[in-house]
Amino acid sequence: MAEIIDGKKAGEDVAATVAKATAELVAKTGVKPGLAVVIVGEDPASQVYVASKSKKARECGFHSVQHTLAADTPETDLLALIDDLNTDAAIHGILVQLPLPAHIDSGKVIQAISPDKDVDGFHFINVGKLGAGVLDTAFVPCTPAGSMLLIERVRGRDLSGLNAVVVGRSNIVGKPMANLLLAANATVTIAHSKTKDLAGLCRTADILVAAVGRPEMVKGDWVKQGATVIDVGINRIPAPRESGRNTRLVGDVEFMSASERAGAITSVPGGVGPMTIAMLMANTLVAACRKAGVEPPKL
């Protein structure tokens, strides 16, 4: 049976490091990391995510600000708010919760955020830095950054000689994940729905990252014996009638069968999810440290 990679514990470790470094930064420079979270509309899932991010920011000792805008807010008003936050010295990180209402151009909004405050890592400048391997000054998207820390806990920082397969090619997870693995010296293949013999390709992976958004798509017999499996997916599906619940959460990997072959595997929930918010806090701290001219902590 595989080792279960505890993302909740790893996330708590990251948050503790961030909180300690924040207290030291405030004592040394008087600078308190500031995170502004912007939400447009009343999407229930987004409301939950935003509340958890704001709560974690306060726990880390940050200056935490939340801007809640009506669903019919004009795009120009949202862009004006971002412009104000870009020039606010008390704010070091800006996060606009996605998805946005249909009348707002998400791409335009993301690119309006200052690259120095883009703690989601979605601005083209940060995307380009990551692609070029300039990790020291880039902001890396939080989910792949957290996934990479979980991989390092099992495999170490140097992945030389290991084959990695990333299933999924999104700009938010798949592509940045591949760049991080490349930077750690892994040999990387990006796979997707058009890949020929996807199952066979997955069986070559020492490190298998599933980020496709399809419930339990990756079957247990797709997993190489002893592989490290990172399941980024989070999907809500009907629960068995005897469970007494209407739905349950599953990942993109068929967990039970995969755990019989994997050397280490993340669960859903409790795997990558807690790392995403923890890495948002880490990115915000890094932004504040850079602004203050202080070396950020190593995670």
C-alpha positions as CSV (number, residue, x, y, z in Angstrom):
1,M,0.0,0.0,0.0
2,A,1.3,3.5,-0.9
3,E,2.4,6.1,1.5
4,I,-0.3,8.8,1.7
5,I,1.3,12.2,1.1
6,D,-0.3,14.4,3.8
7,G,-1.0,17.8,2.1
8,K,-2.7,19.1,5.2
9,K,0.3,18.6,7.3
10,A,2.6,20.0,4.6
11,G,0.4,23.0,4.2
12,E,0.4,23.6,8.0
13,D,4.2,23.5,7.9
14,V,4.3,26.1,5.1
15,A,1.8,28.3,6.9
16,A,3.9,28.1,10.2
17,T,7.0,29.1,8.3
18,V,5.2,32.0,6.7
19,A,3.7,33.2,10.1
20,K,7.2,33.0,11.8
21,A,8.8,34.9,8.9
22,T,6.0,37.5,8.9
23,A,6.6,38.2,12.5
24,E,10.3,38.6,11.9
25,L,9.7,40.9,8.9
26,V,7.4,43.1,10.9
27,A,9.8,43.3,13.8
28,K,12.8,44.1,11.5
29,T,11.3,46.4,9.0
30,G,7.8,47.4,10.1
31,V,6.4,45.9,6.9
32,K,3.3,43.7,7.3
33,P,2.5,41.6,4.2
34,G,-0.8,42.8,2.7
35,L,-3.1,40.6,0.6
36,A,-6.1,42.0,-1.2
37,V,-8.7,39.4,-2.4
38,V,-11.3,40.6,-4.9
39,I,-14.5,38.7,-5.6
40,V,-17.2,39.7,-8.1
41,G,-20.6,38.1,-7.7
42,E,-22.0,35.6,-5.3
43,D,-20.8,32.2,-6.6
44,P,-21.1,29.9,-3.5
45,A,-17.9,28.0,-4.2
46,S,-16.0,31.2,-4.8
47,Q,-17.4,32.7,-1.5
48,V,-16.0,29.6,0.4
49,Y,-12.6,29.9,-1.3
50,V,-12.3,33.6,-0.6
51,A,-13.3,33.2,3.0
52,S,-10.7,30.5,3.6
53,K,-8.0,32.6,1.9
54,S,-8.8,35.7,4.0
55,K,-8.9,33.6,7.2
56,K,-5.5,32.0,6.5
57,A,-4.0,35.4,5.7
58,R,-5.1,36.7,9.1
59,E,-3.7,33.6,10.8
60,C,-0.3,34.3,9.2
61,G,-0.3,37.8,10.6
62,F,-1.0,39.6,7.3
63,H,-2.9,42.8,6.6
64,S,-5.9,41.2,4.9
65,V,-8.4,43.1,2.7
66,Q,-11.5,41.7,0.9
67,H,-13.3,43.6,-1.8
68,T,-16.7,42.1,-2.6
69,L,-18.3,43.5,-5.8
70,A,-21.8,43.0,-7.2
71,A,-22.1,40.5,-10.1
72,D,-23.1,43.4,-12.5
73,T,-20.1,45.5,-11.6
74,P,-18.7,47.0,-14.9
75,E,-15.3,45.8,-16.1
76,T,-14.1,49.4,-15.9
77,D,-14.8,49.6,-12.2
78,L,-13.0,46.3,-11.5
79,L,-10.0,47.6,-13.5
80,A,-10.0,50.9,-11.6
81,L,-10.0,48.9,-8.3
82,I,-7.0,46.9,-9.4
83,D,-5.2,50.1,-10.4
84,D,-5.8,51.4,-6.9
85,L,-4.5,48.2,-5.3
86,N,-1.4,48.3,-7.6
87,T,-0.4,51.6,-6.1
88,D,-1.4,50.8,-2.5
89,A,1.9,50.5,-0.6
90,A,0.1,48.4,2.1
91,I,-0.9,45.7,-0.4
92,H,1.8,43.3,-1.7
93,G,-0.4,40.6,-3.2
94,I,-3.6,40.9,-5.3
95,L,-5.9,38.0,-6.0
96,V,-8.9,38.2,-8.2
97,Q,-11.1,35.2,-7.6
98,L,-12.1,33.3,-10.8
99,P,-14.4,32.7,-12.5
100,L,-15.5,36.2,-13.2
101,P,-19.0,37.1,-14.7
102,A,-19.3,36.6,-18.4
103,H,-19.3,40.4,-19.2
104,I,-15.8,40.8,-17.7
105,D,-12.7,39.8,-19.7
106,S,-10.7,37.7,-17.2
107,G,-7.5,37.9,-19.3
108,K,-7.6,41.7,-19.3
109,V,-8.2,41.7,-15.6
110,I,-5.3,39.3,-14.8
111,Q,-2.9,41.3,-17.0
112,A,-3.9,44.5,-15.2
113,I,-2.4,43.2,-12.0
114,S,1.1,44.4,-11.3
115,P,3.5,41.5,-11.9
116,D,5.1,42.3,-8.6
117,K,1.8,41.7,-6.8
118,D,0.6,38.9,-9.0
119,V,0.7,36.2,-6.3
120,D,-1.4,33.9,-8.4
121,G,1.4,33.8,-10.9
122,F,-0.9,34.3,-14.0
123,H,0.6,37.5,-15.4
124,F,2.5,37.0,-18.7
125,I,5.7,38.3,-17.2
126,N,5.6,35.7,-14.4
127,V,4.5,33.0,-16.9
128,G,7.5,33.9,-19.1
129,K,9.9,33.9,-16.2
130,L,8.8,30.4,-15.1
131,G,9.1,29.2,-18.7
132,A,12.6,30.6,-18.9
133,G,13.6,29.0,-15.6
134,V,14.0,32.3,-13.8
135,L,12.4,31.0,-10.6
136,D,14.1,33.4,-8.2
137,T,12.1,36.4,-9.3
138,A,8.9,34.7,-10.7
139,F,5.7,34.0,-8.9
140,V,4.7,30.4,-9.5
141,P,0.9,29.5,-9.6
142,C,0.0,28.2,-6.2
143,T,-1.4,24.7,-7.1
144,P,1.7,23.5,-9.1
145,A,4.0,25.2,-6.6
146,G,2.3,23.3,-3.7
147,S,2.4,20.1,-5.8
148,M,6.1,20.5,-6.3
149,L,6.7,20.8,-2.6
150,L,4.8,17.5,-2.0
151,I,6.9,15.8,-4.7
152,E,10.1,17.1,-3.0
153,R,9.0,15.6,0.3
154,V,9.1,12.2,-1.4
155,R,11.7,12.5,-4.1
156,G,14.0,15.4,-3.0
157,R,14.7,18.6,-4.9
158,D,16.8,17.0,-7.6
159,L,14.7,14.8,-9.9
160,S,17.6,13.8,-12.3
161,G,16.9,10.5,-14.0
162,L,13.2,10.4,-13.3
163,N,10.4,10.4,-15.8
164,A,7.5,12.7,-15.1
165,V,4.2,12.7,-16.9
166,V,1.7,15.6,-16.4
167,V,-1.8,14.7,-17.6
168,G,-3.4,18.1,-18.4
169,R,-2.1,21.1,-20.3
170,S,-3.9,24.1,-18.6
171,N,-2.1,27.4,-18.1
172,I,-3.0,27.2,-14.4
173,V,-1.7,23.8,-13.5
174,G,-0.4,21.6,-16.4
175,K,2.1,23.9,-18.1
176,P,3.6,25.5,-15.0
177,M,3.8,22.0,-13.4
178,A,5.8,20.8,-16.3
179,N,8.2,23.8,-16.1
180,L,8.8,23.2,-12.4
181,L,9.6,19.5,-13.0
182,L,11.9,20.5,-15.8
183,A,13.7,23.0,-13.5
184,A,14.2,20.1,-11.1
185,N,15.9,18.1,-13.9
186,A,13.1,15.6,-14.5
187,T,12.4,14.3,-18.0
188,V,8.9,15.6,-18.6
189,T,6.0,14.7,-20.9
190,I,2.8,16.7,-21.1
191,A,-0.2,14.5,-21.9
192,H,-3.8,15.3,-22.7
193,S,-7.0,14.0,-24.2
194,K,-5.4,13.8,-27.7
195,T,-2.5,11.7,-26.5
196,K,-2.1,8.4,-28.1
197,D,-2.0,5.5,-25.6
198,L,-2.4,7.7,-22.6
199,A,-2.5,4.7,-20.3
200,G,0.8,3.3,-21.6
201,L,2.5,6.7,-21.3
202,C,1.4,7.1,-17.7
203,R,2.9,3.6,-16.9
204,T,6.4,5.1,-17.8
205,A,6.1,7.8,-15.1
206,D,8.1,7.8,-12.0
207,I,6.2,10.9,-11.1
208,L,2.6,11.1,-12.4
209,V,0.6,14.4,-12.0
210,A,-3.1,14.2,-12.9
211,A,-4.8,17.6,-13.6
212,V,-7.6,17.0,-16.1
213,G,-10.8,17.6,-14.1
214,R,-12.3,14.2,-14.9
215,P,-13.4,12.0,-12.0
216,E,-11.1,9.0,-11.5
217,M,-9.9,9.1,-15.1
218,V,-6.5,7.7,-14.2
219,K,-6.9,4.0,-13.4
220,G,-4.8,2.1,-11.0
221,D,-3.2,0.0,-13.7
222,W,-2.0,3.1,-15.4
223,V,0.4,3.7,-12.4
224,K,3.9,2.4,-12.5
225,Q,4.9,0.3,-9.5
226,G,6.5,2.6,-6.9
227,A,5.5,5.9,-8.7
228,T,4.8,9.1,-6.9
229,V,1.2,10.2,-7.8
230,I,0.0,13.8,-7.4
231,D,-3.8,14.1,-7.9
232,V,-4.7,17.7,-8.5
233,G,-8.3,17.0,-9.5
234,I,-11.2,17.7,-7.2
235,N,-14.6,16.5,-8.5
236,R,-17.9,16.1,-6.9
237,I,-19.8,13.0,-7.9
238,P,-22.9,11.2,-6.5
239,A,-22.2,9.3,-3.3
240,P,-23.3,5.6,-2.7
241,R,-26.8,5.5,-1.3
242,E,-25.7,3.6,1.8
243,S,-23.3,6.5,2.7
244,G,-26.2,8.8,3.7
245,R,-24.7,11.6,1.6
246,N,-25.8,13.0,-1.7
247,T,-22.3,13.6,-3.1
248,R,-18.6,12.9,-2.4
249,L,-15.3,14.3,-3.5
250,V,-12.9,12.4,-5.7
251,G,-9.8,13.2,-7.6
252,D,-8.7,12.5,-11.2
253,V,-7.1,9.3,-10.0
254,E,-8.9,6.1,-9.0
255,F,-7.4,6.3,-5.5
256,M,-7.9,2.8,-4.1
257,S,-6.5,0.9,-7.1
258,A,-3.7,3.4,-7.7
259,S,-2.6,3.3,-4.1
260,E,-1.9,-0.5,-4.5
261,R,0.8,0.3,-7.1
262,A,2.1,3.7,-6.2
263,G,4.9,4.3,-3.8
264,A,3.4,7.5,-2.6
265,I,0.1,9.2,-3.5
266,T,-2.0,12.2,-2.5
267,S,-5.6,11.8,-1.4
268,V,-8.6,13.9,-2.3
269,P,-9.5,15.8,-0.2
270,G,-6.4,16.4,2.0
271,G,-3.7,16.3,-0.7
272,V,-3.0,19.2,-3.0
273,G,-5.9,21.4,-1.9
274,P,-4.4,22.6,1.4
275,M,-1.1,23.4,-0.3
276,T,-2.8,25.8,-2.7
277,I,-3.8,28.3,0.0
278,A,-0.5,27.8,1.8
279,M,1.5,28.7,-1.3
280,L,-0.7,31.8,-1.8
281,M,0.4,32.9,1.7
282,A,4.0,32.1,0.8
283,N,3.9,34.1,-2.4
284,T,2.4,37.1,-0.6
285,L,5.2,37.0,2.0
286,V,7.8,36.8,-0.8
287,A,6.3,39.9,-2.4
288,A,6.5,41.8,0.8
289,C,10.1,40.6,1.4
290,R,11.1,41.7,-2.0
291,K,9.6,45.1,-1.5
292,A,11.4,45.5,1.8
293,G,14.7,44.2,0.4
294,V,14.7,41.2,2.7
295,E,15.6,37.6,1.7
296,P,12.4,35.4,1.7
297,P,12.5,32.2,3.8
298,K,13.2,28.8,2.2
299,L,10.2,26.5,2.3
